[in-house]
Amino acid sequence: MSKHINIALIGNPNTGKTSVFNALTGLNQQVGNYPGITVEKKQGICKLDRNLKAHIIDLPGTYSLNASSLDENVVIELLLNKNDKDFPDVVVVVSDVENLKRNLLLFTQIKDLEIPTILAINMADRMSYKGISLDIPYLEKHLKTKIALISTRKNSGIAELKETIQSYKDISTEPCLNASEIDSEYFNRLRVAFPNQLLYKLWLVITQDVNFGKTNRKEIDAITSFKTKSEGDLKRLQQKETIKRYQFINEVLKIGKTVDASQAKDLRTRMDRILTHKIFGYVIFFFILLLIFQAIYDWSSVPMDLIDTAFANLSEWVKDTLPPGDFTNLLAEGIISGLGGIVIFIPQIAFLFLFISVLEESGYMSRVVFLMDRVMRKFGLSGKSVVPLISGTACAIPAIMATRNIESWKERLITILVTPFTTCSARLPVYLIIISLVIPEGSIIGLSYQALTLMLLYLIGFGSAVFSAYLLNKVLKIKSKTFFVVEMPNYKLPLLKNVGLTVLEKTKSFVVGAGKIILAISIVLWVLASYGPGDAFNNAEEIVTEQYASDNLGSEELNKKIASHKLEHSFIGITGRAIEPVIRPLGYDWKIGIAIVSSFAAREVFVGTLATIYSVGNDDEETIKNRMAGEVNPILGGPLFNFASGISLLLFYAFAMQCMSTLAIVKKETNSWKWPAYQLVVMTALAYVVAFASYQFLK
C-alpha cells in the first residue's frame, strides 16, 4: 500500500524555491488558495519510490518566522498547526549558495519547532564561478541536519534530495541553538506555565498575529494572555533573538563556507549600473515593452488565423453533418462560435505570459520594481506596489492577492483600488479584435501601428492606476508608515522548463476559467437570440418576404434579412433595444450593448458574446472578424466598427470595471463591500465619460 507524506518547501524569496518545486513535481502540480485567505499556493505530487508519494507544498517566500506581512503569516500558520491536513512531515528549506548567511536565519527558526528539516543549498553550479567552497560534513554536524547540494539549472542533486527526503525520520529534530538564553527567566516561566508545549511555538504564538485555523482556541488564548511584557519589550526580545541566531550562523560559516575573492567574476554590478540608471533604465524598459508588443502581433498572426479558420470550418461541418434542429444550431452557432471567440487569442496570451516569465526568471523584473520605486513614491505608493501593478497584466485577481506583502494598510488599500486599471489578459481579446478592425496594418520604423496602439493602451492603464493612486493618497486620511525593501537576485538565463510550465499553467488557467464562463453564457445567449415573443418573431419569414417582395432578392440575401429580423425581435434583441439609447452616444448598437453587459461576468466574454450573436441564423463560413467588419451602422451607415466607435470601445474597456470576480476579491481583501462598490461606480462612470467624449470628438 502506497504511503503519503507532506513536504513543505520554505525559503527566502529568489532562492529558486519554485525551480526546486518544478524539478520535484514536473507536471504533477496544481494551484489553489489556502482556505480562508487569498494567498496563492502551489502543490504537487512527487513519487519518491514505489511505496512512498510526497505531497509537496510550495509556500510563499519569507525571510523569517517574524512575519511583517499577511503572506508571510501563511508559513507560520501552517507550521504551528498540527491539525492542518497539510502540516509537513518534513520541511525542505531552500537556500541560495551566495546568500547562505541570510537564508540560515529562517532555517534555525524552523529547527526550533522540532520538525525534521532538510537544508537544500541551491545554485551549486555558481560555486566555482563565485569562488565558494562548502564543508558539507561540518555544516551538517553543527546545523544538525542533512544537506542536499543542488542545481536546478543543471538538474544536479535532485535525486540526492529525494533520497534525503525518504530518510527524513533519521534527521535530528534537535534545535541548532538555545535561543531562550536571550531572557532565561522569562522563558523558564513560560516553560513552567505550559509544560506540554514547544517553547519556541509558545514564543511565536505570543509575538505573531496569525490565524491558527483549527487549533484549540482556548489553548491559543491562554498562551497569548501570557504577555507579561509590553509590546516594546517583546520587539526588543525579537531583535535579541535575531542577533543571537546570526552570531551562531557566523560562527558556523567561518569554517563551513569559504570564499576566494580572486576567483569571483561579477558582471552583475556593471549590468545594474545600466539597467537601473535613472535615465537609461527607463529607456531600456520602454524599448523592451515595444519589442514585446511587436512580437505578440508578429509571432501570433499565423496560429491565430489557423484557429479562426478552423472554428469557422468546424461550425460549418457540424451544420452539414448533424441533422437540422435546435441542438445542431446550439452547437454550431452557440457553443463552437462562443468558444472560438476566446480560443483564437491563446497564441497572443501565451506569448504575453512567455515574455513576463522570461523577465521574472532572468532577474530583470526585480530591477523594474526598484526602478519604478522612484516614480511610485511621488504618487503615494512604494516600489512594492509595482509588483501587483505589473502582475495585473496577467490577471487582477492574483495581483490584488499580491498586495498582501505591502506592510502599510494605506498603500495596500490604494494598490488594491487602482490595480484593476492595469491591462489584464482578459482585456487582451477585446483590444486585439477591435484593433485589428479599426487600426490599419502599416508600420513606422519597423513597429506596426497595431502593436503601438496595444502598447499605448497598456500605458494608459498603468498611467490611470498611478494617477488614481495620487488622488487617493490625497483623499484617504489614513496614517501609516512604510519602508521599501526589494530582493535583487542574480542575473541568470531563464530555465526553459520553468518558463514552459509557467506559460502552460497560466494559459491553461485563463482558457479554462474563461471557457467555463463563455460556455455557460454562450448557451444562454443562443437561447435568448434564437427565440422571441409575439408575431414579429414567429412570423418573421412572412413579414420579411412581404416587405421585400418588390426588391427581387435572391434566396441567400432574403435568408439574411429574415435572420436579422428574427434576431432583432428575439429576447436578446428586445433587451438590447431597451439599453440602446444609453449606449448609442458612445457609437454602439444594441449587439455591442449586450456584449458589454454580458462581459461583466468576465471581460473576455465580450468577443465570445459577439461571436454567438453574429452566428445565430448565419450559414456562411465566415470568421468572427469578418462578420464584425461587415456590420453596418443602422443610423449613420458605413461600418459599425469604424475608427471612432473602435477607439471609444477600446477606451471604455481600458477604464471600466468589467469583472465581477475582481470585485469579489476586493471585497474579500478589504473585508468590506464599500470599496468594491466605489470601484464599480467610479470606474464605470469614468469609462462612460471617456468613451462618450472620444466618440463625439472622432466621429
C-alpha angles and dihedrals in degrees: 000000000000117000125213128210131183119236123190117203108208131171149123117291115277097020092119095259093146090049090054089048091051092046092053099041105029106185094341093100141105138186125232143146130261110250112265096008136070105231117123117238132184122217133178146159127257121187107218096179140333094289102030129070125179125215102210123201121194105208126201115276116265135174096211144343088264093093119208098174139038097253092054089056088067091071094050094045092055096045093050098046113075089176091067112106088225095051104138125248086197134012122215110202108202114209136178116240091223095050099037095133094058093041093053093065090072091042094056091049093053090048088059088063088063095234116142101263129191122197112219109192106202133198092040088157089073095058096091091041090054097037093244125152127181131203097216098183090050092048092047091051097050097037090046095225145091118266127211114198105207144168116198089188092059092030090233127144095020093111090050090049090054091050090050091051090051091058095044091130089068092059116103116248091197114124118251094232142002103258092175089078088085087081110002095178095054094045093046089056089048091050092051093048093052107025095166097054132082109258095225092048088055090051093051093047090053096046103036129072099216141142113248098194111200095002114126104277095204090053092051093046090051091052096045090049087063090083096128089157128069123252089256092052091049090051090051090050090051089053090050090050091053092048092050092050092050090049089056092045092050091052092050095046093048087078103015097058129035129179125202101206092194090066096048115107113192124189093158098086093052092048092047091054089060103035095046095038112136091239110015092044092065093042091053092047090049092052092046088056091049091053092047094054093043090052092047089060099038099044098042101047096088099047090043092055090048093050093046092051092043093056092046090051091045092053090049092047092052091052092048096044107038123065114269113263147097095295092054091047091048091051096045102035101029114028103026095041093045094050091042088059090064104030090061089069096055093099094054094043091048091051091050091053089045093058094043090050092049091050091050095044093048093055093243095113091066088056089052090053090050091045094049093049087079089060098038096057091062089058099047096264135103131227089264088068089064091068094064091040092053095040086050086075085074100039135332093222100066088034090060089046088054090063087077090089091062107100098199112080092207093053091043093051093047091048091050091051097048101037094086088066091069114094108259126195090257089066091050097081090051093048095045097050094044093044091051089053102045108023116075121237097241125118141216122212088347095307117112121234089234093055091047090050091051091049091048090055090052090050091048089053094048092043091050090051093051094045091047089051089054091053093045091049088058095043103042111078098204119137116215142144125222144173133203122231122163130180113237105203124196118270113257141166108263115253109243091216093054093045091047093049092048093050092045094047097046095041091048090049091051095046096043093044094046093038094059092050094044093047092054094043093045091057092048092046093047091053092047091047096044098051135047144167129258137011095300088072102030094048096038094125094054093043095050094042091053093043094054097032093116095047096071093222120186119245093256094051091045091052090053091052090050093048091049092049092049092048091050092052096040122105091265092046092053090049091048092049090052093058096036096093089060096051100033092087087060092057096256131129127214093271092058088045091057090048091051093049094046091046090067084085087060129337095236089062087078093080094040090052093052089045090056096043094048091047097054109108092357117127096176120111096237133142121240091249092056092048092050091047090053095054113116126214103243094210107034098026122223125079116338090215099058129146095275098047091039094054089044091054093046092052092044091057091042090063107022124101094228099161126086091188090061091051089051093052092047088054090051095047095046095035090225139088089216096082099045088046089055090048093051096047098041097042094045092048091047091049092051094049094047093045091047094049094046094049095046090049097045101039 
